Amino acid sequence: MLNSNTEALGIIFPNSYDSMVPELVSERLMASIPFASRYRLCDFMLSSMVHSGIDNISMIVRKNYHSLLDHLGAGREWDLVRKNGGLNIVPPFAQKQVKVFEGKIEALESIRGYLLKQPQKYVIMTDANLALNFDFNELLDAHIKSGADVTIMYRKQEIPKAFIRQSRERDALYYTLGMNGDHVSKIYINPTDEGEINFSMNIYVVDRKLLIDLIDDAYIHGYTYFVRDLLARQIDRMDIRGFCYDGYVANIHDTQSYFEENMRLLQEENLTALFSPNQIYTKIRDDNPTRYISGSRAKNVMVADGCVIEGEVENSVLFRGVHVGKGAKVKNCVLMQDTIVGENANVEYVITDKDVRISAGKSLTGNDSYQVYVAKGETV
């Protein structure tokens, strides 16, 4: 049994940046996008919180959440089946007004009654487009020690080009921080600066009672977005601190980044960084070990259980149940669950969704800057 951290509860927003990966979320949300051969994106944030002793976690969903419900179930794989706390999935229309929330303020207002009843002193809020292996106690300890009202976790990096391209999209807000020591002196909304900056990871720590007061006031004023409409407006009146994260993280913000972050895990140092020091939990699917049939070849691959390899696979990530037929060649691909590549087919720089069938003898080729995407259940 994992130790319980009675000081903090977690809130995850599973639909974060859905608009930037329309192909991948046509039938799911960001949190349930398959990643790293056998996981979903939400597995990494959930596992990190659980290993940090956070056993009271809410996920406020907006739409397309059926795959998430199927994946998470009651939360048993993450040891979140609890009489008190555990995993709490909040569906849309939880507000008195029947509408889907637009931003975090409306989402948090919809669980105001829940927040009032919780015993934890602090709330850790995060989006679901990040894959990392992090001890949230480091963030929580820094917040408590500083005495800040809000602590924002950030990373020194360049702004991803996809964010700049979509900077005018309503659902694609991103933030960078102006820092004075560990104090956040300015919050920049959708900037286009070049070079290394303090890029917000959209992970926040705040006192639970303060959060309720802030959300109540913001909701009354018709505010929508937690950072743009609330924190940025009160930067001079609140003590907002920054926490710099320098560990490994995969940031999924478009289809290209999804492909690249999967490919990065074919490098041993990146794989080790993401999957240590703690185990990442996921839904169990009882499959046979992968079978490599006589005559097959595999080089630099990440392959989940249940696969059958009869052809050649190189520099690729294969999810559970993928079948590569005899004579088929798969190179630089991400093939999701139960994809079938027919005999003598040739696929390169391809992303297939679940249950895709590539017919025998077919050739499908993209390149390193533009991958061919095949939607769920399609036959090519």
C-alpha positions in Angstrom: 0.0 0.0 0.0 1.3 3.4 -0.9 1.8 6.1 1.6 -1.0 8.7 1.7 -0.2 12.4 1.4 -2.9 14.1 3.4 -1.7 17.5 2.5 -2.7 17.6 -1.2 -5.4 16.5 -3.6 -4.9 16.3 -7.4 -7.1 17.7 -10.2 -6.4 16.8 -13.8 -7.9 18.4 -16.9 -8.0 15.5 -19.4 -9.2 17.6 -22.4 -6.3 20.0 -22.4 -5.2 21.0 -25.9 -7.6 18.7 -27.6 -7.9 21.2 -30.4 -4.3 20.9 -31.4 -4.5 17.1 -32.1 -7.8 16.8 -33.9 -6.9 13.5 -35.6 -5.9 11.8 -32.4 -9.0 13.0 -30.4 -11.8 12.4 -32.8 -13.0 9.5 -30.6 -11.1 10.2 -27.4 -9.6 13.0 -25.3 -6.0 14.0 -24.8 -5.6 12.0 -21.6 -6.5 8.7 -23.3 -4.2 9.1 -26.3 -2.1 5.9 -26.5 1.6 6.6 -25.9 4.9 4.7 -25.4 3.7 1.3 -26.7 1.3 0.3 -24.0 0.3 3.3 -22.0 -2.1 6.3 -22.2 -1.0 9.8 -21.5 -3.0 10.0 -18.3 -1.0 7.0 -16.9 2.0 9.2 -16.3 0.4 12.0 -14.4 -1.7 9.6 -12.3 1.2 7.3 -11.5 3.4 10.3 -10.5 0.7 11.6 -8.2 0.1 8.2 -6.6 3.8 7.6 -6.0 3.8 11.1 -4.4 1.2 9.9 -1.9 -1.7 11.8 -3.5 -4.6 9.4 -3.3 -7.5 11.8 -3.9 -7.5 12.7 -7.6 -10.3 14.2 -9.7 -10.4 14.3 -13.5 -12.9 17.0 -14.8 -13.8 15.8 -18.3 -15.4 17.8 -21.1 -16.2 15.5 -24.0 -15.2 12.3 -25.7 -14.5 10.7 -22.3 -15.8 7.1 -22.9 -12.4 5.7 -23.8 -11.0 7.3 -20.6 -13.7 5.7 -18.5 -13.0 2.3 -20.1 -9.2 2.7 -19.5 -9.4 3.9 -15.9 -12.3 1.9 -14.6 -12.5 2.4 -10.8 -8.7 3.2 -10.7 -7.6 -0.2 -9.3 -4.4 -0.4 -11.3 -3.3 2.9 -9.7 -4.4 1.8 -6.2 -7.1 4.5 -6.2 -10.1 2.3 -5.1 -10.7 4.0 -1.8 -13.6 4.5 0.6 -12.4 8.1 1.0 -10.8 9.9 -1.8 -9.5 7.7 -4.6 -10.3 8.4 -8.3 -13.2 10.8 -9.0 -14.2 11.3 -12.7 -16.4 14.4 -13.1 -18.5 14.3 -16.3 -19.8 17.4 -18.1 -23.1 19.0 -17.1 -22.1 18.8 -13.5 -23.1 22.5 -13.1 -26.6 23.7 -12.4 -26.5 25.4 -15.8 -26.6 22.7 -18.5 -23.6 23.5 -20.6 -20.1 22.2 -21.2 -17.4 24.3 -19.5 -15.0 26.4 -21.5 -12.1 27.0 -19.2 -10.7 25.9 -15.9 -12.7 28.5 -13.9 -16.0 27.0 -15.0 -14.7 23.5 -14.5 -13.6 24.2 -11.0 -16.8 26.0 -10.1 -18.6 22.8 -11.2 -16.9 20.9 -8.3 -17.1 23.7 -5.7 -19.2 21.5 -3.4 -16.7 18.7 -3.7 -13.7 21.0 -2.9 -15.5 22.4 0.2 -15.7 18.9 1.7 -12.2 17.7 1.1 -9.8 17.6 4.1 -6.6 18.3 2.1 -5.0 21.7 2.5 -3.5 22.1 -1.0 -4.6 21.4 -4.6 -2.3 20.4 -7.4 -3.8 21.1 -10.8 -2.4 19.8 -14.1 -3.2 19.3 -17.7 -3.0 15.8 -19.4 -0.7 16.4 -22.4 2.5 15.8 -20.5 4.2 12.5 -19.9 6.7 12.7 -17.0 7.9 10.8 -13.9 7.9 13.3 -11.1 7.7 13.4 -7.4 5.1 16.1 -6.7 6.3 16.3 -3.1 9.2 18.4 -4.4 6.8 20.9 -5.9 4.6 20.9 -2.8 7.5 21.3 -0.4 8.8 24.3 -2.3 5.3 25.9 -2.3 4.9 25.4 1.4 8.4 26.6 2.2 8.0 29.8 0.2 4.6 30.7 1.7 3.3 31.5 -1.8 -0.3 31.9 -2.8 0.2 30.0 -6.1 3.2 28.1 -7.4 3.6 27.5 -11.2 5.8 24.8 -12.5 7.8 25.8 -15.6 10.6 24.6 -17.8 13.4 26.5 -19.6 12.9 25.7 -23.3 11.9 27.2 -26.6 8.2 27.7 -27.4 7.0 24.7 -29.5 6.4 25.9 -33.0 2.9 24.3 -33.0 1.8 26.7 -30.2 3.0 29.7 -32.1 1.2 28.6 -35.3 -2.1 28.1 -33.3 -1.6 31.0 -30.9 -4.9 32.6 -31.9 -6.9 29.5 -31.2 -9.1 29.9 -28.2 -8.3 26.5 -26.7 -4.6 26.7 -27.4 -3.6 29.3 -24.8 0.0 28.9 -23.5 2.0 31.0 -21.1 5.6 32.0 -20.4 6.8 33.6 -17.2 8.9 36.6 -16.4 10.9 35.7 -13.3 12.4 37.8 -10.6 14.3 35.3 -8.5 11.6 32.7 -7.8 8.8 35.3 -8.0 6.7 35.4 -11.1 6.7 39.0 -12.1 4.8 38.7 -15.4 2.7 36.2 -17.2 2.9 36.4 -20.9 -0.1 35.0 -22.9 0.7 33.3 -26.3 4.0 35.1 -26.8 6.1 34.4 -29.9 9.6 35.0 -28.5 12.5 33.0 -29.9 15.1 31.3 -27.8 15.0 29.7 -24.4 12.2 31.1 -22.1 10.4 30.1 -19.0 7.6 28.0 -20.5 4.7 27.2 -18.2 3.9 23.5 -17.8 0.4 24.3 -16.6 1.0 22.6 -13.3 -0.1 24.7 -10.3 -0.2 24.4 -6.5 -2.6 26.5 -4.5 -4.2 26.4 -1.0 -7.6 24.7 -1.4 -9.6 27.4 0.5 -7.9 30.2 -1.4 -8.7 28.4 -4.7 -12.4 28.3 -3.8 -12.4 32.0 -3.0 -10.5 32.9 -6.2 -12.8 30.8 -8.3 -16.0 32.2 -6.7 -14.8 35.7 -7.4 -13.7 34.9 -10.9 -16.9 33.1 -11.8 -19.0 36.0 -10.6 -17.1 38.3 -12.9 -17.6 36.0 -15.9 -14.0 35.0 -16.2 -13.2 31.8 -18.1 -9.5 30.9 -18.0 -7.6 30.4 -14.7 -4.3 31.9 -15.8 -5.3 34.5 -18.4 -8.3 35.9 -16.6 -7.4 35.3 -13.0 -3.6 34.9 -12.2 -2.4 37.3 -14.9 -4.8 40.0 -13.7 -3.7 39.7 -10.1 0.0 39.3 -10.6 0.7 42.4 -8.5 -1.7 41.4 -5.7 -0.8 37.8 -5.2 2.4 36.0 -4.2 3.0 33.8 -7.3 6.2 31.7 -7.4 7.8 29.6 -10.0 9.3 26.1 -9.7 11.8 25.2 -12.4 11.6 21.6 -13.6 14.6 20.2 -15.4 13.7 16.5 -15.7 12.5 14.5 -18.7 9.1 15.4 -20.1 7.2 14.5 -23.3 4.9 17.4 -24.3 2.2 16.4 -26.8 0.8 19.5 -28.6 0.3 18.3 -32.2 0.5 15.2 -34.3 4.2 15.9 -35.2 5.2 16.1 -31.5 3.2 12.9 -30.8 5.3 11.1 -33.4 8.6 12.7 -32.3 8.0 12.0 -28.5 7.3 8.3 -29.3 10.5 8.1 -31.4 12.6 9.7 -28.6 11.8 6.8 -26.4 13.7 4.5 -28.8 16.8 6.1 -27.2 17.8 4.2 -24.1 18.6 7.3 -22.0 15.1 8.8 -22.7 13.4 5.6 -22.0 15.2 5.3 -18.6 14.5 8.9 -17.8 10.7 8.6 -18.3 10.2 5.2 -16.6 12.4 5.8 -13.6 12.7 6.0 -10.7 9.0 4.9 -10.2 6.9 2.5 -12.1 4.2 3.8 -14.5 0.9 2.0 -14.0 -1.6 1.2 -16.7 -4.6 -0.9 -17.5 -3.8 -4.6 -17.7 -4.6 -6.5 -20.8 -3.8 -10.2 -20.6 -1.9 -10.9 -23.8 0.7 -13.5 -24.8 4.3 -12.3 -25.1 5.3 -10.9 -28.5 6.2 -13.6 -31.0 9.0 -13.1 -33.5 8.4 -15.7 -36.3 11.3 -17.4 -38.0 12.7 -15.1 -40.7 11.5 -11.8 -39.0 13.8 -8.9 -38.2 13.5 -6.2 -35.6 15.9 -3.4 -35.0 15.6 -0.5 -32.5 11.9 -1.0 -31.6 9.6 -0.7 -28.7 7.1 -3.5 -28.9 4.2 -4.2 -26.4 2.9 -7.6 -25.6 0.5 -9.5 -27.9 2.3 -8.6 -31.1 3.2 -11.0 -33.9 6.2 -10.1 -36.1 6.7 -12.0 -39.3 8.3 -9.3 -41.4 10.8 -6.5 -40.7 10.4 -3.7 -38.2 12.9 -0.9 -37.6 12.8 2.3 -35.6 9.2 1.9 -34.7 6.8 1.8 -31.7 4.2 -1.0 -31.7 1.3 -1.2 -29.3 -0.5 -4.3 -28.1 -1.7 -6.8 -30.6 0.0 -5.4 -33.7 0.6 -8.0 -36.5 3.2 -7.5 -39.1 2.7 -9.9 -41.9 5.3 -12.0 -43.7 7.4 -9.9 -46.1 6.0 -6.6 -44.7 8.4 -3.8 -43.9 7.7 -1.3 -41.1 10.1 1.6 -40.6 9.8 4.8 -38.5 6.2 4.1 -37.6 3.9 4.3 -34.6 1.3 1.6 -34.9 -1.5 1.6 -32.3 -3.3 -1.3 -30.8 -4.4 -4.2 -33.0 -3.1 -2.7 -36.3 -2.6 -5.4 -39.0 0.1 -4.8 -41.6 -0.6 -7.3 -44.5 1.9 -9.5 -46.2 4.5 -7.7 -48.4 3.1 -4.2 -47.4 5.6 -1.4 -47.0 4.9 1.4 -44.4 7.2 4.2 -43.5 6.6 7.3 -41.4 3.0 6.2 -40.7 0.8 6.6 -37.6 -2.1 4.2 -37.4 -4.8 4.4 -34.9 -6.4 1.4 -33.3 -7.8 -1.5 -35.4 -6.3 -0.3 -38.7 -5.6 -2.8 -41.5 -3.0 -2.2 -44.1 -3.8 -4.5 -47.0 -1.3 -6.9 -48.4 1.1 -5.4 -50.9 0.2 -1.8 -50.2 2.8 0.9 -49.8 2.2 3.9 -47.5 5.0 6.4 -47.0 5.3 9.8 -45.3 8.5 11.6 -44.1 10.1 12.9 -41.0 8.2 16.2 -41.1 4.8 14.9 -42.3 3.6 11.4 -41.2 0.7 9.7 -42.8 -2.1 9.2 -40.3 -4.7 6.4 -40.7 -7.8 6.8 -38.6 -9.2 4.2 -36.2 -10.8 1.2 -37.9 -9.8 2.2 -41.4 -8.6 -0.2 -44.1 -6.0 1.0 -46.6 
